[in-house]
Amino acid sequence: MKIHEYQGKDLLRAAGVAVPRGIVAHTADEVAAAFDELGGELVVVKSQIHAGGRGKGRFVEEPEQPGVVLARSAQEARENAERMLGNTLVTIQTGEAGKTVKTLFVEEGLDIARELYLGIVIDRETSSPVLITSTEGGMA
């Protein structure tokens, strides 16, 4: 089963796990509105594709644009969204073909003292879940 980050966070929230507030957006206007709705100070604009490495990934059409960015104003969030939506994000997991970004997840920015990464994948040889953890957060 493949789910996007925002869908996984919805599942965690439903199970009582504290996760940052976030809003799904499909247009640059929705991203700008989400900035204001989430407090108007700092948000993280995240490309939603079924692949890891989005923060280090780059767009074919906008090579300087990463797939995950911090925005400190509604205008900055909007401008990043315009460079992301409809474009092809290439990451270490997508291969050169990349994947088209149709959805963005705008999440409230937090003062992070410590960041961890946790992922679960299925080992196809053993048909078993494998837990992946890192003290480097999702950008290691």
CORMO-V402570 format. One record per helix or strand. SS is the DSSP state (~ for helix, > for strand). FROM is the first residue (numbers start at 0). TO is the last residue. Records with the same first field share a line. If there is no record, write none. Layout:
# CORMO-V402570
SS: FROM-TO ; FROM-TO
This chain:
# CORMO-V402570
~: 4-13 ; 27-36 ; 73-83 ; 136-138
>: 21-24 ; 42-46 ; 57-58 ; 65-65 ; 67-70 ; 87-89 ; 98-99 ; 103-107 ; 116-122 ; 127-133
